[in-house]
């Protein structure tokens, strides 16, 4: 598609940047972290993934003067009526732990200790904008269902990957080769859908 096109990622999460760089590469985008441009994180006051992703994309596009891509993702646990949802990144802080992936996993396993229903889903909502006032944002949602394990398993990935058991693979996300994970993860599914929409509507 010719020369690479800059696309600012509205996230400071290195794991997301690495995954999305690979997933968006076929479209010829150079994914630039908002952090590298000195852009602070946007407020995320909403209760749904799509509203927060839209707010983040608008913020990044406004301050970078570039097209923007935002991802709002989280874990939705059946036994907790969909929580932690949009509060996934801060889950551990509700229970007195510092923010962080390892503490999130620890807090989740503690809270689920006596739960028989361990069904959960990882959800990723991607929003892309050509400019801050784009009237037609592109929205793609990926969702993967599984079960929460009783202990972390695997060395790959980040976030809740070590405790998200996928029946179709008989493994957690953290046990999957990164290439396989990208093809089947919530973020991978959303990115595939997003790439197709960008091809159809932006090019």
Secondary structure, 3 states (H helix, E strand, C coil): CCCCEEEEECCCCHHHHHHHHHHHHHHCEEEEEHHHHCCCCCCCCCCCHHHHHHHHHHHHHHHHCCCEEEEEEEEEEHHHCCCEHHHHHHHHHHHCCCCCHHHHHHHHHHHCCCCCCCEEEEEEEEEEECCCCCCCCEEEEEEEEEEECCCCCCCCCCCCHHHEEECCCCEEHHHCCHHHHHHHCHHHHHHHHHHHHHHHHCC
